Amino acid sequence: MSTKSGNKKKKIKEKVENKYIYQTKTIINQKEFKKFQKFYLNKFKNSFIPKLIIVLLALAAITINFFRGNFDIVFLIIIFIIAYVIVFTLTINIQINKMYKSNRRINVLEETITFYDDYLESKSSHNYCRVEYKDIYRVCETKNNFYIFISDNQAFILIKKNIEDVASFKSFIKDEKKVNYKVYR
């Protein structure tokens, strides 16, 4: 009899110790997947320096040709820049849509992320993952989401509107857990 009551007390103690601090659900649909991929590509994979060089070269070419009176070349450079931006944007969107549709495991995937004192857990119909806070690569905050990266290219998506107290969560993950935290707007 004492063994059963001892086991019962142990289970109750484990439940109290494992009480979560925050819990959120994210449905990873095509819109959220695209938002994450664009964030990832724009903030980490495309560096600022090549973009700056291209802009400066285009401005220099436009300025030089404008003062030389070569307005047809200025016009062609501007048309080329506009076409490049449109083609680049369309190509990125097509690639992201293709990536999403090719992986049926993430199509409209519902993921529950639970935060405890020392770790977080992610559960879905396809996956279970437990990550200690010390192993988090970085946390990024955008206007609508948090991205908790567990590697350079893999992250949990947390939608702010699904978090009960965003300011408290932000304080919890940023200050108490001492993670690499950055805000992007």
N, C-alpha and C positions, 0 to 999 in steps of 0.2 A: 504494500500500500504506500509506503514512504517513497518508493522508487517512482511510482506513477505521479505522486504529487511533486516530487523533485523535478521530473521531466516537464511537468506542466509549468512549474515556476520558471524553469530554464527557457521554455518556449516563449512565455510571456516576457521575460527579460530580454530575449533576442528581438522580439517584436518592438519593444520600447526602444532598444538601442538602435534598431534599424529603421526607426521612424524617419520618413523622408522629410526634407525641408521644403523642396519644390517639386512639382510634377507638372508636366505639360505634354500635350499631344500635338503632333504635327502630321498633317496629311501632305505627303510629298506628291503633289500633282505636277502637271507639266509647267504651270505658271511658277511655282516655287522652285522647281528644278532649274528653269531658265534663269530666274532671278539669281540663284546661287552661282550658276555657271558664268553668267555675265560679271558678277561681282568678282569671282575668282580670276577670270581672264583679265579683267581690267585692273585689278589691284595687285596681282602677283605675277602674272605671266607676261604681260606686256609692260615693258619698262618705260619709264617716263622719258629717258634720254633719246631713244630712237624717234619717238613722236615729236619731241622738241626739235631735233635735227631736221626732220622732214618739214615741219612748219617753218623753221628759219630759212631753209633752202627755198621753199616755195615763196615766202615773202621776199627773199632776196631776188629771185628770178622775176617776180612780178614787178618789184621796184625798179630793177635795172632795165627791164624791157619797157616799162611805162615811161621812164625818163628818156629812153632812146626813141620813143615814138612807135614802138612795135606793139600796137594795141591788139593786133590779131594774136600775137604770142601770149600776151597777158590774158586775153579771153580764153585761149586754149588751155593755159595753165589752170585757170579758175574752173573751167569745165572738167578738166582731168581730176582736180581735187574733189569736186562734187561727185563725179562718177566713182572715184576710188572709195569715198566714204560710203556711198550707197551700196556698192558691190561688197565691200568689206562687211557692212552690217548685215546684208542679206546672207552672205556666206556663213557668218557666225550663227545667225538664227537657224539656218538650215542644218548646220552641224549639230547644234544643241538639240533641235527637235529629233534628228536622226538618232542621237545618243540616247535620248529619253525613250524613244519608241523601241530601240533595239534591246533594252534591258527590261524585260517584263516584271522582274522582281521589284523594281521601284515604281512601276506604274500605279499611281494612286495608293501608295504605301502609307499606312497609318503607323506611326512610331510614337511610343510613349517613352519620354525621357524623365527619369526620376533622379533627383539630387539628394544625396545623403551627406553626412558630415565630411567624409573622406573620399568619396567617390560618386560617380554617376552611373546609372544603368540605362541602357537603351533596349527596349523590347519592341518587336514587331512580329508579324506572322512569319517572317523569314529569318529573323536574326535576334540574337541576344548578345549584348556587349556590356562589359563592366570596365570602366576607366577610372583610375585614381587621378585626382586633380593634379598631382605632380607630373603626370604623364601627358597632360594636355599641351599641345604644341602652341596654340594661340587661340584667343577668343576675339572675334571681330563683331562690332556692333554697327548696324546700319539703321536707317530710318525705321524700317519695319521688322527687322530680324536680328537675331544673334546667330553667329556661326561659330560653333565650338569645334575647332580643328584638332584632330587626333594625329594628324600627319600633315605634310605639306599640301596634300591634295584630297584629303578626306575629312568631312566635317558633319556634325549634327546640325540640322536646321531647326532653330527655335523661332517661332512666329510670336512677335511681341504681344499681339492682341490675344494670344492664348495663354499668356502668363498673367497670373492673378495680380501680382504687385511687381511691376517692371523695375521700379527704382530700388526696391528691396533686393530683388534678384541680382540686379546689376552690382549693387554693393557687395552682396554675398560672393558672387563669382569673381569680381574684380579685386576687392580688397582682402577678403578673408582667405581666399585660396591662392593668392599671389601668382596668378597666371599672367602670361604675356597678353595684355588687353589693349585693343586699339579701336577707336571710334572712326567710322567712315561715314561721310554724309554726301 
